[in-house]
Structures are given as C-alpha cells and as structure tokens.
Amino acid sequence: AWAWVPDEEYMFVPGKVTEPFEAGQPAKIEVNGKVVSFDGKTTKQFQRMDEQSNQQIDNMVQLKELNEASILHNLRIRYDADNIYTSVGSILVSVNPFKLLNIYTTEILQRYQDQGHRNLPPHVYGVADAAFSQMTANLKDQSCIVSGESGAGKTEATKIFLQFIAEVSSQAGK
C-alpha cells in the first residue's frame, strides 16, 4: 500500500506503507528508500495513494486518483524527466523548464503533422494540430487560450503554436 506523505519542499511525496496502521497512530513509512517513523499527528495528514502515481502519466485523466498530491507529483516527475507537457483531457499543462529543450525540431513538428495529436505525447504542437484539423475539417474558426503567471512561457508557447499553424498551412496549400 502507498500513501501521500506531507513534505515541506514538495507538499506531498509518495510513501510505501511497511506495516498496516490507522490514521492518528504512529507509523513507519518508506520514503525515498528510507524507513521513516511518523507520529500520530502526522499520519492524520496522510492520504491514500494509488501505486500508479509513481509513474509518469501523459494524460492525468488516466490517473485512478486525481487529487492535489497526484497532480503535483506527476507534473514534478515529468518535469524532472524534461517532459514539460502534460494533458488533462483536452487541456495542455506546460511547466516552463527555464532551459532549451530539443523538442521543437522540424522532425517533431512533422511527426505531429503526419500522425496527429492523439497518437503522440502531449505537446503544444498537438494542441495546434487539433485546432488546425478542426478548422479545416469543419470550416470553423478555432481559438486557443494560453494563460499563466508572468514568466510562465505564454509568449513562447504562442510563438510555437503559431509556428506549427504557419508550417502546416503553407503545406496545405501545395
């Protein structure tokens, strides 16, 4: 069994239950490979965790338990692996890496254009592909909302989105 253990730096971290316990009772939990003893006051703050949350999930709709701890943890482990894009249904969550990543190449753009957004990992190209596909199939205008705090990467995301639209539009006319 697993539990979300409160953590000062990350809010919650996964903990493997080594012995059964009840909330409010002392417990021993394995956290980051070390068995840690917790008092009853702390165990009251534990939340049940599905083991699936230890893995990166592309689309968080697929999480068996969708809560604050599972969302934050999934975004964190994806970010640590340079997977800055994560889906929640049709919504794309982007975490600014504050470094250059090799994920905007011509080859990657071409894959999203050729294979479509449903067959590939979450990416701003996937959102652009979905919008362009809907626009050309239904002959209706599309919109994309880009929101976030200052410095979150909204301008860069918009430029990348428009780059994809410009590229596929130029090829569609050929």
N, C-alpha and C positions, 0 to 999 in steps of 0.2 A: 504494500500500500504506500501511497505517496501523500504528502501534504505540502501546502504552501506555507513556508516559514517566514515570519516577518524579518526584514533585513533593513538596516539603516541606509545602506547605499542604494540597493535595488528595490526597495519596498517589500518584495517577496522573492524568495528563492525556493527551488524545489528541495524537498527533504524526503528521504526514504525512511519510512517507519520501520524501526528494527524490532520493536516489541509493541504489541497492542496497548493502547492507553485510552483514557477518556479525557475529553476537554476539561480543563481545570485541574488535572492531575499531572504530576511530574512525568516527563517522558524523555526517552533517548531517541534522537533522530540523526540519521546520517546526512550531513550537509557538505557538499563538495568533497566527498571522500573521507570525511572525519565524523566520528560519532560525537554529538554534542548533547549535553544534558540541558533540559529546559524545565523551568518551574511551572507550576500550575497556572499562574497568572499569564504567562506567555503562551501556554498551549491553548488557552481560551481564544487566542487570536489566530490560531492555525485554521486553514481552510483545506477542505478535501481537494485533492488534485488527481487528475487522470494522468496515467503514465505517458500517454500520447503527447502531453505538453512538453516532454523532454526533447521532442523532435521539432525541426523546423517545419512549419506548415505554410504553404504558399497562400492559401485562402483560409482565413480564420473562421469562415462559416463552417469549415470542416472540423473545427475543434469540438470535442464532445462536451466540454465545459467551457463556455465563453464567459469569462469574468475579468476583472481588472488585472489580477495576477497572471492569468494565462495570456492575455493580450500583451502586457508589458514584457513578459518573459519571451514570448515568441518574437516580438519586434527586436528585443535585445540579442537573442541568439542569431537571428537573421542578420542583424546589423554587424555583429561581430564576425560573421562569415562574408561580409561585403554584399549581402543580399538586402539592398536598401528598399526594395519594393515588396509590399505585401498587400494582398487583396482582402477585402471584406465584402463578399458578393461582388457587385459592380464598382465598388469604391476602391480606389488605389491609395494606399497609405505609403508615403515616402519619408524616409528618415535621412536628412542631409548628412553625407559621410564626411564633409569638410575635407575631401581629398579627391583627386581624379581617379575615376574607375574606368576600366576599359569595357564599358557596357553600352557605348553609343557608336559603335563602329558601323560601317556600311554593311558588313556581313550580318550583324544582328538586326539592323533595320530591314534588310532583305528577308531574313527569316520571318519576321513579324508580318511583312507584306505577303510572303508566299504561303505561310502556314496559318496565319490568322491568330488572333489573341487568345482563343480558347485552348489552343494546343501548346502554349508556351508559358513559361513562368511570368509572374506579374512584372510589368514594365510600363513606363509611360508610352512606349511605342504601342503596347497593347490597347491602351485607352484611345490613342489616336487612331489605331486600326479599327476599333469598334465604331468610333464616331464616323470615320470616313466610309466604312462599309454600310452603316445605316443611312448615311446621307446619300450615297449613290444608289442603294437598293430601293429606298423609299422616297427619294427625291424630296426630302425634308431637311430643313436646317437642323444642325446639332449644336449643342453647347457643352462646354466642359468648365466646371468650377474648380479653380485652383485656390486653395486657402491655406493659411498658416501664419505663424508668427514672423516677425521681422528676422531675416537671415535664414529662414527655413528652406529656401531654394525655390520659391514660387516663380521667380523670373526665369531661372534656368530651366525648370520643368516646362514652362510655357514655350520657351525657345525650342526645346527638344520636341515637344508636341507639334509645333508648327513646322519644324524641320521634316518630320515624318509626313505630315499632310502635304507639304510642298513637294517632297520627293515622289510620293505615290500619285499625286495629282498630275505631275509632269509626265509620268509614265503612263497614266490612264489615257492621256490624250494622244498617245502614239498608236 
